[in-house]
Amino acid sequence: MTKPPPEGFRQHRFAPPPGATTLLLVRHGESQPAHPDRPFPLRDGHGDPPLDPVGVEQAELLADRLAGEPIAAIYVTPLQRTHETAAPLAKRLGLTPTIVNDLREVFLGDWEGGTFRERAAAGDPIFQDIWVQERWDVIPGAEPHEEFDARVWRGFEQVAAAHADERVVVVSHAGVIGQLLHRITGARRFAFSGADNGSISEVVAGPERTLLRRYNDVAHLAPMLPAP
């Protein structure tokens, strides 16, 4: 048996193991509302709305929260709401965000361009079925679940492999974050769906295992909450 030190066996705060990458998975800020008569612009078939003014404020508060941390790199997706969310932090840190195409949001097929929000508000039976089956491809024309899972994990591994012993920010989407945390924890598919806009989830990807350390942290958004 190991001989205890004079002070005994103490508890210690978690520290990433050697060679691990700490990834701060940020959901983009709130994007503009969907209107039936004004569909979102599309980028490679994906709805690509800019941030709402609320989302712009969330991005600034995110920068306030993370500007003092040792961030080695910032990653975004091809969709403009992630670029706009990352911009204040990137400016303060003097970093140029890198685009990772594989971490773009799940493709919603016939429900792109804002239709998803309309169908959700209307209580569409297909929308209800998404949550029963816990997969997005019940939507007509949507990205097959297996393909979505494979590409987001590929994007995650790409970022993690490039930053051993470093801390990075990845600004992505709710569907992507939910899928990654499902893979990492072994929880059911939609256990982590619905991360708040501007939230931070922390993952430590080590040589032997990957751990979820934090989910949906929105403490930095407290100034936006209504006064009690």
N, C-alpha and C positions, 0 to 999 in steps of 0.2 A: 504494500500500500504506500502511496505517496506520502511523504512526511509533510505535515502542514507547516507553513511559515509561521513565525512567532505570533502574527496577528490573526491566524486562522485563515480559512478559505472564505474569502470575501466574494460578494456579488459584484459584477462589473457591468458597466454600460456596454451595449453592443458596439462592436467595431467591425467594419467590413473585413473579411479575410484577405490576405495578400492576393493580388491579381483580380480582385472583384471590381465590378463597375457598378456605381450607384446611378440609377436612372430616375429622374424626377419626371413622371408622366403627367403632363398638364393637359387638361381639356381646354380647348380654345374658349375665348370669351363668348358671351351671348351674341349670336348673329341676328341680322335683321329679320323682322317678322315675314312670314309667308302670306302672300295675297293671291287669291285665285286669278285675278286679272293681271298680275305682274309676276310671272314665274321667275324663279331665280335664274341668273345666267348659268350656263353649264360649262364645265371644264372637263374634257374627256368623258362626257356623259354624266358627271357628278354635279349636283347642285352646288353652286359656288357663291353664296351670299357673302357680302362683307360684314364686318362687325356692326352691331347696333351701338349707339352711344353708351349704353350700359356695358357692352362688351369692351369698349375702349377704356372705360374707367376700370373695369376688372383687370385689363392688361397692365395698366399703370400700377395698380395695387400689387399685382403679381411681381412686377419689377421691384417695387419697394421691398417686398418680402425676400427676394432672391439675390438682389444686387450685391449683398455682402458675402455671399457664399462662393466657394472656390469652384466655379463652373468652368469646365474645360471646353465645352462645345454646346451649341444649341441646334436642335434638329426640328424641322417642320415638315409638313406634307405639301403636295402641290396646290392645295386649296387655300385661298387667300385669307380665310379667317384664322388659320394658324400663323401665317406670316404677320398679320396685324397684331395678333396676341403676343408674339415673340418680339416684336419690334422695340418696345420700350426697354425691355431687359437687354436685348442685343446692343442697343445704343449705349446703355450705361456700362456694359462690360467690354465694349469694343470688339464684339464678335459678329461674324457674318453667319447667319443660320444656313445649315445644309439641308437640302430637300431629300427626303427618303420617300420615294414613290410608294413603296410597299406598306407604309403606315397611313395611307389615305383611308378615309371612311369607307365602310361597306357600301357597295353599289346597290341602290334600292330599285333598280329596274324601272318599271312603269310608275313608280312612286317618287321619282327624282323631281327636282325643280321646285320643291315645296309641297308637292302632293302628299307626302308622308304626314306632314303636320295637319293638313286638311282632313285626311282620312282618320287620323288619331282623334281629332276634335269631334268628328262625326260618329265615333264609336264603330267604325267599320268592322265587320266580323273578321276580316283577314287580319286587321290590326290586333284584335283580341287573340287570334290564333298564333301570332308571333310570340306572345308571352306564354301561351300554353305549351308550344313546341320548343320555345327558346332557340329560335333560329330565324334569320332574316329572309331566307330564301323561300318562305311561304308567299312572299310578295311576287306577283308575276314578273318574270324577267330579272329578278334580283340575283346577285352574285351567289353561286352555290356555297354552302357553308364550308365544305372541305377546302375549297379554293381560298376563301377568305381567311380561314384559320392558317393555312400554309403560308400565305403571303405576309400576314402580320407577324407571324413568328419569325419568318425570314428577315423581315425588317428589324425586329427586336434584336435578333442575334447579330445582325450586321453592326448595329450601333454598339452593343455590349462588347463585341470582340475588338472594336477599335479604341476602347478607352479603359484598359486595365488600370486599376488603382486611381481612377478619376471619377468625377461627378459630372453628369451631363443633364441637360433639360431636353425633353422631347415633347413638343407641343403637337397634340394629335386630337383624336375624336372619341366621343363616348363609346361608340361601338367597338373601336379598336382597343381602348383601354379595358373595357369589359372582357373582351376576348382574351387579351393577354393575361389578365389576372385570373381568369378561369383556367388557363393553361398552367400558370405558375402555381396556383394553390390546389388544383384538382377539384375545385368547387363546381357546382352545376354551372351550365353555360351562361346563364344570365344573373348569376349571383352578384356580380359587380357592375351590372348595367345601370346607366343613369348617373354617372359621376357628374357633379355640378359644373357649370361653366366656370372656368378659371380655377378649378380645384387642382390640388397636387396629390398624386399617389406615388409613393416611393418604393422602388424595387432594387434589391441588391442581387446582382447576377455574379455569382462566384464560380470558381473552377469546379466545385463539387455539387453545388445546389443553388437555386435561385429563390429568394425570399421576398415576400411582401412585408414591408415595414410600416407602411402608412397608406390609408385609403381616403380619398375625398376630403383632404385637409383644406378648409376654406377660412381658416382663422384670419388670413390677410384681407378677406373681403368684409370683415366686420364693420368697417366705416360705411358700407353701403346699406347696412341693415337699418330699418326704421327705428327711431328712438322708442324706448319702452314707455 
